[in-house]
Amino acid sequence: MEPHNEAHDSVAAIKPVTTPAAPPVHQAAPVNTVPPDTIPADSVVTVVKAYGVVMEAPEVPSVAPNANDNFGMSCILAGLFLLFCIIGLRFRNNSKYIAALLRNLVEVRIRSNFFDETVRETSFMVLLNLLWSCSAGIVLCGLLEFTLPSSPGDSFGIQALATKPALTTAVCMGIMILYTCLMALAYFTVGTVFSDTVHARMWLKGFVSSQGLMSIVFFPLSLMLLYYPEWSQTLLLTALGCFLIGKIIFIWKGFRIFFTQFSSWVLFLYYLCSLEIVPLILTYWAACLLCSLM
């Protein structure tokens, strides 16, 4: 009986050693044994994959100005200097022409020699108005560059202002030449309808004289706009001030010629809108439209 008791004691001594190792094997099993349908939805941490569209700004290409525009701008500058030299050489030492421009700008009385205008005086006015139109075209192009963006990525900008400066400048110069011709025709037509030919000619002389005198200021301003674009704001404000002063003097002369009654104020307001404000808006719009098509 003693051997049996020794075996029994050895077995009993082994059991406490082997039993603690069993529970760690069965502790991880309950996680997978529970059916998924019996677990509440808010107690399970799930990874949600969201799908969407991420909008990123497209890469804006940097467009360099065309190398051929250097030749185009050189031609524009050469044309301006040539026109200025013709005016200076043809009418040197003739201050009476400047005095005639000032007189035509402010006077409203009919002189005895009103129609005795020489060919030299007429050509002087034409050349000065041509110089003003070309210079004002450069100022108009500078105004477009100042008020409208020229970057390729901007939908409201005009890319040609940065990539084709010579072409846009030439277009703006052509628009201002057309503006001068159409406005001269409009002033003469309106003056003839509401008065007579004599007063219409007097009014037209005031218009061409005001622009001829403004060319003395606009010509250097246009050159500075081309050579010093960083001064564009100051130069544009100076050109605007000069233009307003010339327009105010011309409008004052037209008021003295045509509006002699109190009821003429209605016609005066109609004249301001139709011949002074609307043409300027249309000129700016036409420049924006033509430059945007390039």
ZAMARGU-4260 file (C-alpha; in steps of 0.2 Angstrom, whole numbers, plus 5000, padded with zeros to 4 digits):
<rodrens>
0) 5000/5000/5000 | 5014/5012/5003 | 5019/5013/4984 | 5002/5017/4980 | 5002/5032/4992
5) 5018/5038/4985 | 5011/5039/4967 | 4996/5047/4973 | 5006/5060/4982 | 5017/5064/4966
10) 5001/5066/4956 | 4994/5078/4968 | 5010/5088/4969 | 5010/5090/4950 | 4992/5097/4948
15) 4995/5114/4955 | 5009/5117/4943 | 5000/5112/4927 | 4983/5120/4930 | 4988/5139/4930
20) 4995/5138/4912 | 4978/5133/4904 | 4968/5150/4907 | 4978/5161/4896 | 4975/5150/4881
25) 4956/5152/4883 | 4955/5171/4887 | 4957/5178/4869 | 4944/5166/4862 | 4928/5175/4868
30) 4931/5190/4857 | 4929/5179/4841 | 4915/5168/4848 | 4902/5182/4850 | 4891/5183/4835
35) 4893/5201/4827 | 4874/5203/4827 | 4873/5203/4846 | 4886/5217/4848 | 4878/5235/4849
40) 4883/5247/4835 | 4890/5260/4847 | 4901/5249/4856 | 4912/5244/4841 | 4926/5255/4834
45) 4925/5254/4815 | 4937/5263/4803 | 4926/5272/4790 | 4934/5276/4773 | 4927/5292/4765
50) 4928/5295/4747 | 4927/5313/4740 | 4934/5325/4728 | 4949/5336/4733 | 4950/5352/4723
55) 4967/5359/4721 | 4972/5375/4712 | 4979/5371/4695 | 4997/5376/4691 | 4997/5392/4683
60) 5009/5393/4668 | 5021/5408/4667 | 5019/5415/4650 | 5034/5425/4645 | 5032/5440/4634
65) 5035/5437/4615 | 5052/5442/4610 | 5045/5450/4594 | 5036/5463/4605 | 5052/5472/4608
70) 5053/5476/4589 | 5034/5481/4590 | 5037/5493/4605 | 5052/5500/4596 | 5041/5504/4581
75) 5028/5513/4592 | 5041/5523/4600 | 5049/5528/4584 | 5033/5533/4577 | 5029/5544/4592
80) 5046/5552/4591 | 5045/5555/4572 | 5028/5563/4574 | 5034/5574/4588 | 5049/5579/4578
85) 5038/5584/4563 | 5028/5595/4574 | 5043/5603/4582 | 5053/5606/4566 | 5038/5612/4555
90) 5031/5624/4568 | 5047/5630/4577 | 5048/5648/4582 | 5029/5650/4579 | 5021/5653/4596
95) 5006/5661/4587 | 4999/5644/4584 | 4999/5640/4603 | 4991/5657/4606 | 4978/5652/4593
100) 4974/5636/4601 | 4971/5645/4618 | 4960/5658/4610 | 4950/5645/4601 | 4948/5635/4617
105) 4940/5650/4627 | 4933/5663/4615 | 4915/5662/4610 | 4914/5678/4600 | 4914/5678/4581
110) 4929/5687/4574 | 4930/5695/4557 | 4944/5683/4551 | 4936/5668/4559 | 4936/5659/4542
115) 4954/5665/4537 | 4962/5649/4544 | 4979/5645/4535 | 4984/5628/4529 | 4998/5628/4542
120) 4987/5631/4556 | 4975/5617/4551 | 4989/5605/4548 | 4996/5610/4565 | 4980/5606/4574
125) 4978/5589/4564 | 4996/5584/4569 | 4993/5589/4588 | 4977/5579/4588 | 4986/5564/4581
130) 4999/5565/4594 | 4986/5567/4607 | 4977/5552/4601 | 4992/5541/4600 | 4998/5547/4617
135) 4981/5544/4625 | 4981/5526/4617 | 4996/5522/4627 | 4988/5530/4643 | 4972/5519/4639
140) 4983/5503/4638 | 4991/5508/4655 | 4973/5510/4662 | 4968/5493/4656 | 4984/5486/4664
145) 4981/5495/4680 | 4962/5491/4682 | 4962/5473/4674 | 4973/5458/4679 | 4984/5451/4666
150) 4989/5434/4673 | 4985/5419/4663 | 4975/5410/4677 | 4963/5425/4680 | 4947/5422/4671
155) 4943/5441/4672 | 4960/5447/4665 | 4966/5450/4648 | 4981/5439/4645 | 4987/5449/4629
160) 4991/5464/4640 | 5006/5454/4647 | 5010/5443/4632 | 5007/5455/4618 | 5010/5473/4624
165) 5015/5480/4607 | 4999/5474/4599 | 4987/5479/4613 | 4996/5497/4613 | 4993/5498/4595
170) 4975/5493/4596 | 4972/5506/4610 | 4980/5520/4599 | 4969/5515/4585 | 4954/5516/4596
175) 4959/5533/4602 | 4961/5540/4584 | 4944/5533/4580 | 4937/5541/4596 | 4944/5558/4591
180) 4937/5557/4573 | 4920/5552/4579 | 4919/5565/4592 | 4924/5579/4580 | 4910/5573/4568
185) 4897/5572/4583 | 4901/5589/4589 | 4899/5597/4572 | 4883/5587/4569 | 4875/5592/4585
190) 4881/5610/4584 | 4873/5611/4566 | 4857/5604/4572 | 4854/5614/4587 | 4862/5630/4581
195) 4871/5635/4564 | 4887/5631/4555 | 4896/5645/4562 | 4893/5641/4580 | 4896/5622/4576
200) 4913/5627/4569 | 4917/5637/4584 | 4913/5622/4595 | 4923/5610/4585 | 4938/5622/4586
205) 4936/5622/4605 | 4937/5603/4604 | 4952/5601/4593 | 4961/5615/4602 | 4958/5607/4619
210) 4965/5590/4613 | 4980/5599/4604 | 4985/5608/4620 | 4983/5592/4631 | 4995/5583/4619
215) 5009/5594/4626 | 5006/5585/4643 | 5000/5568/4637 | 5016/5565/4626 | 5028/5564/4640
220) 5016/5555/4651 | 5014/5541/4639 | 5033/5539/4637 | 5035/5538/4656 | 5021/5525/4656
225) 5032/5514/4644 | 5048/5517/4653 | 5043/5518/4671 | 5028/5506/4673 | 5030/5506/4692
230) 5024/5524/4692 | 5008/5520/4683 | 4996/5525/4697 | 5004/5543/4698 | 5005/5545/4680
235) 4987/5539/4676 | 4981/5551/4690 | 4990/5565/4682 | 4983/5561/4665 | 4966/5560/4672
240) 4967/5577/4680 | 4974/5585/4664 | 4960/5577/4654 | 4946/5583/4666 | 4953/5601/4666
245) 4953/5601/4647 | 4935/5594/4647 | 4929/5606/4660 | 4935/5621/4650 | 4928/5614/4633
250) 4911/5610/4641 | 4911/5628/4649 | 4914/5635/4631 | 4900/5624/4624 | 4888/5630/4638
255) 4892/5648/4633 | 4888/5645/4615 | 4872/5635/4615 | 4864/5637/4632 | 4857/5654/4634
260) 4840/5650/4642 | 4836/5643/4659 | 4826/5628/4651 | 4843/5624/4642 | 4848/5614/4658
265) 4839/5599/4652 | 4848/5599/4635 | 4864/5602/4644 | 4862/5587/4655 | 4857/5577/4640
270) 4873/5583/4631 | 4884/5578/4646 | 4877/5560/4645 | 4877/5558/4627 | 4893/5566/4621
275) 4904/5567/4636 | 4901/5552/4647 | 4894/5538/4636 | 4908/5539/4623 | 4921/5537/4636
280) 4913/5522/4643 | 4911/5514/4626 | 4929/5518/4622 | 4935/5509/4638 | 4923/5494/4634
285) 4929/5493/4616 | 4947/5492/4621 | 4943/5478/4634 | 4934/5469/4621 | 4947/5470/4607
290) 4962/5466/4618 | 4953/5451/4626 | 4951/5444/4608 | 4969/5443/4605
</rodrens>
